[in-house]
Amino acid sequence: MTTDTVLITGGTGSFGKTMLRNLLQSDCAEIRVLSRDEEKQDALRNDIRDSRVRFFVGDIRDRESVERAMRGADAVFHAAALKQVPSCEFFPIEAVRTNVLGSENVVRTAISTQVRSLVCLSTDKAVFPINAMGISKAMMEKVAQAAAREIGPKAKTTISSVRYGNVMYSRGSVIPLFIRQIKSGKPVTVTAPQMTRFLMPLRDSVSLVDFAFSNARQGDLFIKKAPASTIADLVTALKELFGRQDHPVDVIGWRHGEKLYETLATAQELASSEDLGEYYRITMDNRDLNYGAYFSEGHEQASELADYHSHNTRRMTVAEVKELLLSLPEVAAELQSWNPSAA
């Protein structure tokens, strides 16, 4: 991606740091990081040590923080969010304040400061949401699309979103947890072995955002096609990689707000989508507030399609999961430091 100044909200998170390193390989003149965690900012500042990176301590819940960081930016990648399902379940209003109202601050500030392109990061949990995190991210998508519909295709700011599944080895995800349990000799805690989840390396999520920035039209939502694995096969792959095929597994049962499988796109969305090979482009519903159209018109094609979810996408074998895991630098580092006699 080539541009002048880029802002990453939530820039000290797993995605934000990966996006930052990717942008540092480009000719960006300035990359701004907005987050509320000064400790992580300090660690990242000492790790990166690049004069093109500017750090802004602030919270997307505060419009002034957002305006201060965004003024003069050409592109914004909105990654700041509360992402953990359990914490959002027990503190749902906090999810609303960050994921919905905070995102509204980001969207409206992007419009007022005439940012050229805003890409908002969403999740498969936003489709048919059953938990507070998914509901709040679904509302974030609606906030972005409502603003895109309002300003129209001729506006100076293009607003788009991307939606993806589980990012492998992101903070709080199950892979680092499972590895810690295997290395420490503790049972691997699995909620339901038959659950399926999309598996996407961080590098693919960054490529998806890059694609959106380069190809978005007003209100577009992009999805990267991805394979999936059962939790059981993921655990088996990790146990084999670490030479612990007989490591115990403790099935603990379903947690708050969990699904058997995750959906990346509904049949209705696919009816208004464009297949771009590796990606789907889901176009914005740009009808106006004409209730007759909503009640009397529909998509015949939608009834012929199926939702796109982790149960009907390509299912990875254990060998394929192992190969994908080995491609992750974090897993490679865990294996290199692994001392089986210590477990």
C-alpha positions as CSV (number, residue, x, y, z in Angstrom):
1,M,0.0,0.0,0.0
2,T,1.3,3.4,-0.9
3,T,0.0,6.5,0.9
4,D,1.4,9.4,2.9
5,T,0.0,9.1,6.5
6,V,-1.7,6.1,8.0
7,L,-3.5,5.9,11.4
8,I,-4.0,2.5,13.1
9,T,-6.5,2.6,16.0
10,G,-5.7,-0.2,18.5
11,G,-2.2,-0.2,17.0
12,T,-0.6,-2.0,20.0
13,G,-2.8,-5.1,19.5
14,S,-1.9,-8.2,17.6
15,F,-3.3,-7.0,14.3
16,G,-2.1,-3.4,14.8
17,K,1.5,-4.4,15.4
18,T,1.5,-6.7,12.4
19,M,-0.1,-4.0,10.2
20,L,2.5,-1.5,11.5
21,R,5.4,-3.7,10.6
22,N,3.9,-4.3,7.2
23,L,3.5,-0.6,6.6
24,L,7.1,0.0,7.6
25,Q,8.1,-2.0,4.6
26,S,6.3,0.5,2.4
27,D,7.0,4.1,1.5
28,C,4.6,5.5,4.0
29,A,5.8,8.9,5.2
30,E,4.1,8.6,8.7
31,I,2.4,5.8,10.6
32,R,0.4,6.8,13.7
33,V,-0.6,4.4,16.5
34,L,-3.6,5.3,18.7
35,S,-4.2,3.2,21.8
36,R,-4.9,3.7,25.5
37,D,-2.1,1.4,26.8
38,E,1.0,3.5,27.3
39,E,3.0,0.5,28.6
40,K,2.4,-1.4,25.3
41,Q,3.2,1.8,23.4
42,D,6.5,2.1,25.2
43,A,7.4,-1.5,24.5
44,L,6.5,-1.1,20.8
45,R,8.4,2.2,20.6
46,N,11.5,0.6,21.9
47,D,11.1,-2.4,19.6
48,I,10.4,-0.5,16.4
49,R,12.7,2.6,16.8
50,D,11.6,4.2,13.5
51,S,11.1,7.9,13.2
52,R,8.2,7.5,10.9
53,V,6.0,6.1,13.7
54,R,4.1,8.5,16.0
55,F,2.3,7.3,19.1
56,F,-0.9,8.8,20.4
57,V,-2.2,7.9,23.9
58,G,-6.0,8.1,23.7
59,D,-9.2,6.2,23.7
60,I,-11.6,5.9,20.7
61,R,-14.4,6.5,23.2
62,D,-13.2,10.1,23.4
63,R,-13.9,12.0,20.1
64,E,-11.1,14.5,20.9
65,S,-8.5,11.7,21.2
66,V,-9.6,10.4,17.8
67,E,-9.5,13.8,16.1
68,R,-6.1,14.6,17.5
69,A,-4.6,11.4,16.1
70,M,-6.5,11.5,12.8
71,R,-6.1,15.0,11.6
72,G,-4.1,15.0,8.4
73,A,-4.2,11.2,7.9
74,D,-4.8,9.8,4.5
75,A,-5.9,6.3,5.5
76,V,-7.2,4.8,8.8
77,F,-7.3,1.2,9.8
78,H,-9.8,0.8,12.7
79,A,-8.7,-2.1,14.8
80,A,-9.4,-0.8,18.3
81,A,-12.0,-3.0,20.0
82,L,-13.0,-5.2,22.9
83,K,-12.5,-8.6,21.4
84,Q,-12.8,-11.2,24.2
85,V,-16.1,-13.0,24.2
86,P,-16.2,-13.8,28.0
87,S,-15.4,-10.2,29.1
88,C,-17.9,-8.7,26.7
89,E,-20.5,-11.2,28.0
90,F,-20.1,-10.0,31.6
91,F,-19.5,-6.3,30.7
92,P,-21.7,-5.8,27.6
93,I,-22.1,-2.0,28.0
94,E,-18.3,-1.7,27.8
95,A,-18.4,-3.5,24.5
96,V,-21.1,-1.0,23.3
97,R,-19.0,2.0,24.5
98,T,-15.9,0.8,22.6
99,N,-17.1,-1.2,19.7
100,V,-20.2,0.8,18.8
101,L,-19.9,4.3,20.2
102,G,-16.1,4.4,19.8
103,S,-16.4,3.2,16.2
104,E,-19.0,5.9,15.6
105,N,-16.3,8.4,16.8
106,V,-13.8,7.0,14.4
107,V,-16.2,6.9,11.4
108,R,-17.5,10.5,11.9
109,T,-14.0,11.9,12.5
110,A,-12.8,10.2,9.3
111,I,-15.5,12.0,7.4
112,S,-15.0,15.4,9.0
113,T,-11.2,15.3,8.6
114,Q,-11.6,14.0,5.0
115,V,-9.6,10.8,5.4
116,R,-9.3,9.2,1.9
117,S,-10.1,5.6,3.1
118,L,-11.3,4.1,6.3
119,V,-11.3,0.3,6.8
120,C,-13.1,-1.1,9.8
121,L,-12.1,-4.5,11.2
122,S,-14.9,-6.9,12.0
123,T,-15.3,-10.6,12.8
124,D,-17.2,-13.7,11.9
125,K,-18.9,-13.4,15.3
126,A,-20.8,-10.4,13.9
127,V,-22.8,-12.8,11.7
128,F,-25.9,-14.3,13.4
129,P,-24.4,-13.0,16.7
130,I,-25.3,-14.8,19.9
131,N,-22.8,-13.0,22.2
132,A,-22.2,-9.4,23.2
133,M,-18.9,-9.1,21.4
134,G,-20.5,-10.3,18.1
135,I,-23.5,-8.1,18.6
136,S,-21.4,-5.0,19.2
137,K,-19.2,-5.8,16.1
138,A,-22.3,-6.3,14.0
139,M,-23.5,-2.9,15.2
140,M,-20.1,-1.5,14.2
141,E,-20.6,-2.8,10.7
142,K,-24.0,-1.1,10.6
143,V,-22.6,2.2,11.9
144,A,-19.9,2.1,9.1
145,Q,-22.5,1.2,6.4
146,A,-25.0,3.8,7.6
147,A,-22.4,6.5,7.3
148,A,-21.2,5.3,3.9
149,R,-24.8,5.3,2.7
150,E,-25.3,8.8,4.0
151,I,-22.3,10.4,2.4
152,G,-22.6,8.5,-0.9
153,P,-20.2,7.3,-3.5
154,K,-18.9,10.8,-4.5
155,A,-17.7,11.7,-1.0
156,K,-14.0,12.3,-0.3
157,T,-13.9,9.5,2.3
158,T,-14.5,5.9,1.3
159,I,-15.7,3.7,4.2
160,S,-15.4,-0.1,4.0
161,S,-15.2,-3.0,6.4
162,V,-13.4,-6.4,6.5
163,R,-14.7,-9.5,8.2
164,Y,-12.5,-12.5,9.2
165,G,-12.4,-15.4,11.5
166,N,-10.0,-16.5,14.2
167,V,-6.6,-15.0,13.8
168,M,-4.0,-17.6,14.7
169,Y,-1.8,-16.7,17.7
170,S,-3.5,-13.4,18.3
171,R,-3.6,-12.2,21.9
172,G,-6.1,-14.2,23.9
173,S,-6.6,-16.9,21.3
174,V,-6.6,-20.6,22.0
175,I,-3.3,-21.6,20.2
176,P,-0.9,-19.9,22.7
177,L,-3.1,-21.2,25.5
178,F,-2.9,-24.8,24.2
179,I,0.9,-24.5,23.8
180,R,1.4,-23.2,27.3
181,Q,-0.7,-26.1,28.7
182,I,1.3,-28.7,26.7
183,K,4.6,-27.2,27.7
184,S,3.7,-27.0,31.3
185,G,2.3,-30.5,31.4
186,K,-1.2,-29.4,32.2
187,P,-4.3,-30.9,30.4
188,V,-5.4,-29.0,27.3
189,T,-8.8,-27.5,28.1
190,V,-11.2,-27.9,25.2
191,T,-14.7,-26.6,25.3
192,A,-16.2,-28.9,22.5
193,P,-13.9,-30.9,20.2
194,Q,-16.4,-30.9,17.3
195,M,-16.5,-27.1,17.1
196,T,-15.0,-25.7,13.9
197,R,-13.2,-22.4,13.4
198,F,-11.7,-20.6,10.5
199,L,-7.9,-20.4,10.7
200,M,-6.2,-17.3,9.4
201,P,-2.6,-16.2,10.0
202,L,-2.2,-12.6,10.9
203,R,-0.4,-12.0,7.6
204,D,-3.6,-12.9,5.8
205,S,-5.7,-10.5,7.8
206,V,-3.2,-7.7,6.9
207,S,-3.5,-8.7,3.2
208,L,-7.3,-8.5,3.5
209,V,-7.1,-5.0,4.8
210,D,-4.6,-4.0,2.2
211,F,-7.0,-5.4,-0.5
212,A,-9.8,-3.4,1.0
213,F,-7.8,-0.2,1.0
214,S,-6.9,-0.7,-2.7
215,N,-10.3,-1.9,-4.0
216,A,-13.1,-0.6,-1.8
217,R,-16.1,1.2,-3.1
218,Q,-18.3,3.1,-0.7
219,G,-19.8,0.8,1.9
220,D,-18.1,-2.4,0.7
221,L,-17.5,-5.3,3.1
222,F,-14.7,-7.7,2.2
223,I,-14.3,-11.3,3.3
224,K,-11.3,-13.5,2.7
225,K,-12.1,-17.1,1.9
226,A,-10.5,-19.3,4.5
227,P,-10.2,-23.0,5.5
228,A,-11.4,-24.3,8.9
229,S,-10.5,-27.0,11.4
230,T,-12.2,-28.7,14.2
231,I,-10.8,-27.9,17.7
232,A,-10.0,-31.6,18.1
233,D,-7.8,-31.6,15.0
234,L,-6.1,-28.3,16.1
235,V,-5.2,-29.9,19.4
236,T,-4.0,-33.1,17.7
237,A,-1.8,-31.1,15.4
238,L,-0.2,-29.2,18.3
239,K,0.3,-32.3,20.4
240,E,2.1,-34.0,17.4
241,L,4.3,-30.9,16.8
242,F,5.4,-30.9,20.4
243,G,5.9,-34.7,20.5
244,R,3.1,-35.1,23.1
245,Q,0.6,-37.3,21.3
246,D,-0.6,-38.7,24.6
247,H,-1.0,-35.4,26.3
248,P,-4.3,-35.3,28.3
249,V,-7.2,-33.3,27.0
250,D,-9.9,-32.0,29.4
251,V,-13.3,-31.3,27.8
252,I,-14.7,-28.5,29.9
253,G,-17.9,-27.8,28.1
254,W,-19.3,-24.7,26.3
255,R,-18.5,-21.3,27.6
256,H,-20.8,-18.2,27.6
257,G,-21.8,-17.1,24.1
258,E,-20.0,-19.8,22.1
259,K,-21.1,-21.3,18.7
260,L,-20.6,-24.7,17.2
261,Y,-19.4,-23.0,14.0
262,E,-18.7,-19.4,12.9
263,T,-20.3,-17.8,9.8
264,L,-18.4,-15.4,7.6
265,A,-21.3,-14.5,5.2
266,T,-25.0,-15.1,5.2
267,A,-26.8,-16.4,2.1
268,Q,-28.5,-13.0,1.8
269,E,-25.2,-11.2,1.8
270,L,-23.8,-13.6,-0.8
271,A,-26.7,-12.8,-3.1
272,S,-25.4,-9.3,-3.3
273,S,-21.7,-10.2,-3.4
274,E,-19.0,-10.3,-6.0
275,D,-16.6,-13.3,-6.1
276,L,-13.1,-11.9,-6.5
277,G,-11.2,-15.2,-6.3
278,E,-9.6,-15.1,-2.8
279,Y,-12.2,-12.6,-1.6
280,Y,-15.9,-11.8,-1.5
281,R,-16.9,-8.2,-2.0
282,I,-20.3,-7.7,-0.3
283,T,-21.9,-4.5,-1.7
284,M,-23.8,-2.1,0.5
285,D,-27.6,-2.1,0.4
286,N,-28.0,1.4,-0.8
287,R,-31.8,1.5,-0.8
288,D,-33.3,4.6,0.9
289,L,-35.8,4.5,3.8
290,N,-38.6,3.2,1.6
291,Y,-40.4,0.6,3.7
292,G,-42.4,-0.7,0.7
293,A,-39.2,-2.0,-0.8
294,Y,-38.3,-3.8,2.3
295,F,-41.7,-5.5,2.7
296,S,-42.5,-6.2,-1.0
297,E,-39.1,-6.9,-2.6
298,G,-36.5,-9.5,-1.8
299,H,-33.7,-11.5,-3.2
300,E,-34.9,-14.7,-4.9
301,Q,-31.2,-15.8,-5.4
302,A,-30.6,-15.8,-1.6
303,S,-33.0,-18.8,-1.1
304,E,-30.7,-20.8,-3.5
305,L,-27.5,-20.0,-1.6
306,A,-26.1,-21.4,1.6
307,D,-24.4,-19.4,4.4
308,Y,-20.6,-19.5,4.2
309,H,-19.4,-20.9,7.5
310,S,-16.7,-23.0,9.1
311,H,-18.7,-26.2,8.8
312,N,-19.1,-26.0,5.0
313,T,-15.8,-24.4,4.0
314,R,-12.8,-26.5,3.1
315,R,-11.9,-28.7,6.2
316,M,-8.2,-28.9,6.9
317,T,-6.5,-32.2,7.7
318,V,-4.3,-32.5,10.7
319,A,-1.3,-32.5,8.4
320,E,-2.4,-29.2,6.8
321,V,-3.1,-27.7,10.3
322,K,0.5,-28.6,11.3
323,E,1.9,-27.1,8.2
324,L,0.0,-23.9,8.8
325,L,1.1,-23.8,12.4
326,L,4.7,-24.2,11.4
327,S,4.4,-21.2,9.2
328,L,3.7,-19.0,12.2
329,P,6.9,-17.4,13.6
330,E,5.5,-17.6,17.2
331,V,4.9,-21.3,16.9
332,A,8.4,-21.8,15.4
333,A,9.9,-19.9,18.4
334,E,7.9,-22.0,20.9
335,L,9.2,-25.2,19.3
336,Q,12.8,-23.9,19.3
337,S,12.6,-23.1,23.0
338,W,10.8,-26.3,23.9
339,N,12.5,-28.5,26.4
340,P,10.4,-31.7,26.7
341,S,12.2,-32.9,29.8
342,A,10.9,-29.8,31.7
343,A,7.2,-30.8,31.2
